[in-house]
Amino acid sequence: MTLHQNTIAATCLLNNQLVFIDNFDDKDPVLGFRVSTDDTMWAFTKKSVYRYRVKNEGRSVWRIYLELGEFEEAKKHCDGNQNYLDEVLLHQANDYLTKAEKSKSSADFREAARIFAKSNAAVTEVTLKLLPQNPDQIELNQFRNEAIIFFLENRLPRMGRYTEKALLIGWLLELYLTRLSDLIDQNGKNSKITKSHHENFIRFIEDSGN
């Protein structure tokens, strides 16, 4: 908090935004402003004394970091509030997805999928975001389909009801088989990428049976 002429103002040090302002009557101007050892702030005029105390100073810090795009710092300041954390995760995942669409990076699509899986966003909502959008972008569509598989696999352990898990497993089996068929058509069944996908598919089946 600082004194500007006849006005006391508080500015956030993280984003330099004004968060509080107190204007005084020009007929009774502020004569002095002090900060005591317990961080209480005092202002006094000829007629009055005013006390200012900062309460819940950190309550919006997570949102400030979120708006600045500093997602990891935002998470640290959510203080266990799942709603706040969920909002940060969704923004972070969408940010990675935007980067992936520009960079055409499979790693960014995968990271977006991983973070989406940690959030409470609906499965259908996330899947629609990751679905291929242009049939002519073959490589990009492959990255998107792989991201969907990765997202569903990471979300699967969080599904509580048996019917939800069963539906997700069925969906994953279909996606794995479709992807395997596409890879065989494009690269042959003995190619390195096809064999890798087949191994992942077998591993998924074994893990699902446990």
C-alpha positions as a printed Julia matrix, in Angstrom:
210×3 Matrix{Float64}:
   0.0     0.0     0.0
   1.2     3.47   -0.86
   0.1     7.05   -0.36
  -0.46    9.16   -3.47
  -1.34   12.76   -2.64
  -4.67   12.3    -0.84
  -5.27    8.7    -1.88
  -4.14    5.37   -0.43
  -3.77    2.6    -3.0
  -2.82   -1.07   -2.91
  -1.21   -2.7    -5.92
  -0.62   -6.4    -6.53
   3.12   -7.02   -6.86
   2.58  -10.0    -9.16
   0.73   -8.24  -11.97
   0.88   -4.57  -10.96
  -2.91   -4.3   -10.94
  -4.7    -1.93   -8.6
  -6.65   -3.95   -6.02
  -7.71   -1.29   -3.52
  -8.11    2.49   -3.43
  -9.27    4.84   -0.68
  -9.79    8.52   -1.49
  -9.8    11.07    1.34
 -11.7    14.3     1.65
  -9.58   17.22    0.48
 -10.87   19.21    3.46
  -9.25   16.68    5.81
  -6.16   15.45    3.94
  -3.89   12.6     4.97
  -0.98   13.89    7.02
   0.92   10.65    7.41
   1.04    6.93    6.62
   2.86    4.27    8.64
   3.31    0.49    8.65
   3.65   -1.15   12.06
   5.63   -4.29   12.89
   2.55   -6.53   12.6
   1.96   -5.3     9.02
  -0.95   -3.14   10.1
  -1.06    0.11    8.14
  -2.12    3.42    9.65
  -3.15    6.68    8.05
  -4.03    9.8     9.97
  -5.56   13.19    9.31
  -6.27   16.09   11.67
  -9.62   14.58   12.59
  -9.24   10.81   12.24
  -6.99    7.77   12.37
  -7.5     4.91    9.89
  -6.26    1.36   10.22
  -5.74   -1.03    7.3
  -5.1    -4.74    7.59
  -4.55   -7.18    4.78
  -6.73  -10.28    5.11
  -6.61  -13.43    2.96
  -3.85  -11.89    0.88
  -3.18  -15.14   -0.95
  -6.76  -16.05   -1.83
  -6.47  -14.92   -5.46
  -2.79  -15.61   -6.04
  -3.58  -18.84   -7.91
  -5.77  -16.95  -10.37
  -3.16  -14.26  -10.96
  -0.57  -16.91  -11.82
  -3.18  -18.63  -14.01
  -3.8   -15.42  -15.96
  -0.05  -14.98  -16.34
   0.2   -18.49  -17.79
   2.4   -19.72  -14.92
   0.43  -22.9   -14.36
   2.8   -24.72  -12.01
   2.9   -21.71   -9.67
  -0.89  -21.48   -9.88
  -1.19  -25.11   -8.76
   1.01  -24.44   -5.73
  -1.38  -21.73   -4.55
  -4.65  -23.64   -4.96
  -4.37  -24.67   -1.29
  -6.09  -28.0    -1.85
  -9.16  -26.46   -3.5
 -10.09  -29.0    -6.18
 -12.23  -26.53   -8.13
  -9.31  -24.09   -8.41
  -6.9   -26.88   -9.35
  -9.31  -28.19  -11.96
  -9.56  -24.77  -13.58
  -5.77  -24.52  -13.72
  -5.44  -28.01  -15.24
  -8.0   -27.23  -17.95
  -6.26  -24.0   -18.9
  -2.89  -25.73  -18.96
  -4.17  -28.62  -21.08
  -5.85  -26.26  -23.54
  -2.62  -24.26  -23.73
  -0.67  -27.41  -24.67
  -3.34  -28.31  -27.21
  -3.05  -24.9   -28.84
   0.73  -25.29  -28.96
   0.38  -28.78  -30.44
  -1.89  -27.55  -33.22
   0.69  -24.91  -34.17
   3.85  -26.96  -33.73
   2.3   -30.23  -34.96
   4.12  -31.96  -32.11
   3.03  -35.4   -30.93
   4.69  -34.68  -27.56
   2.5   -31.6   -27.0
  -0.67  -33.53  -27.92
   0.36  -36.24  -25.48
   1.07  -33.74  -22.71
  -2.3   -32.06  -23.28
  -3.97  -35.47  -23.02
  -2.08  -36.3   -19.81
  -3.17  -33.07  -18.11
  -6.76  -33.4   -19.33
  -6.82  -36.86  -17.74
  -5.86  -35.37  -14.36
  -8.73  -32.88  -14.53
 -12.42  -33.54  -13.92
 -13.42  -32.59  -17.45
 -15.99  -34.94  -19.0
 -14.53  -37.7   -21.18
 -16.73  -36.74  -24.12
 -15.76  -33.06  -23.82
 -12.03  -33.81  -23.95
 -12.39  -36.39  -26.71
 -14.19  -33.87  -28.91
 -11.29  -31.44  -28.42
  -8.78  -34.1   -29.46
 -10.67  -35.6   -32.4
  -9.16  -35.16  -35.89
 -10.66  -32.13  -37.62
  -9.21  -32.16  -41.11
  -9.05  -35.46  -43.04
  -6.2   -34.1   -45.18
  -3.88  -33.67  -42.18
  -2.87  -37.33  -41.97
   0.09  -37.02  -39.6
  -1.69  -34.55  -37.34
  -4.72  -36.83  -37.17
  -2.46  -39.68  -36.09
  -1.13  -37.55  -33.26
  -4.68  -36.65  -32.24
  -5.85  -40.27  -32.26
  -2.83  -41.33  -30.21
  -3.6   -38.52  -27.75
  -7.18  -39.79  -27.37
  -5.91  -43.28  -26.56
  -3.41  -41.87  -24.09
  -6.1   -39.71  -22.46
  -8.56  -42.59  -22.08
  -5.89  -44.91  -20.69
  -4.92  -42.34  -18.06
  -8.53  -41.57  -17.19
  -9.52  -45.26  -16.91
  -8.12  -45.81  -13.36
 -10.22  -42.88  -12.12
 -13.5   -44.35  -13.32
 -15.39  -45.59  -10.28
 -18.34  -47.49  -11.74
 -17.9   -50.84  -13.46
 -20.15  -49.86  -16.39
 -18.09  -46.71  -17.01
 -14.86  -48.71  -17.01
 -16.33  -51.33  -19.31
 -17.45  -48.7   -21.81
 -14.05  -47.04  -21.75
 -12.22  -50.34  -22.24
 -14.48  -51.18  -25.19
 -13.84  -47.78  -26.7
 -10.07  -48.17  -26.25
 -10.08  -51.6   -27.88
 -11.84  -50.14  -30.91
  -9.38  -47.24  -31.11
  -6.37  -49.53  -30.76
  -7.61  -51.86  -33.5
  -8.46  -48.99  -35.85
  -5.03  -47.45  -35.3
  -3.34  -50.83  -35.82
  -5.19  -51.36  -39.08
  -4.2   -47.88  -40.31
  -0.54  -48.47  -39.44
  -0.47  -51.82  -41.24
  -1.98  -50.2   -44.36
   0.48  -47.29  -44.25
   3.69  -48.95  -43.09
   3.23  -52.72  -43.23
   2.82  -55.08  -40.31
   6.57  -55.55  -39.79
   7.4   -51.85  -39.51
   8.84  -50.53  -36.25
   5.9   -48.19  -35.57
   3.34  -50.95  -36.21
   5.14  -53.39  -33.93
   5.4   -50.74  -31.2
   1.68  -50.02  -31.38
   0.89  -53.76  -31.36
   3.01  -54.21  -28.23
   1.18  -51.34  -26.54
  -2.12  -52.91  -27.53
  -1.16  -56.29  -26.03
   0.06  -54.57  -22.86
  -3.26  -52.74  -22.56
  -5.23  -55.99  -22.92
  -3.1   -57.66  -20.23
  -3.46  -54.7   -17.87
  -7.22  -54.52  -18.44
  -7.59  -58.15  -17.43
  -5.97  -57.58  -14.04
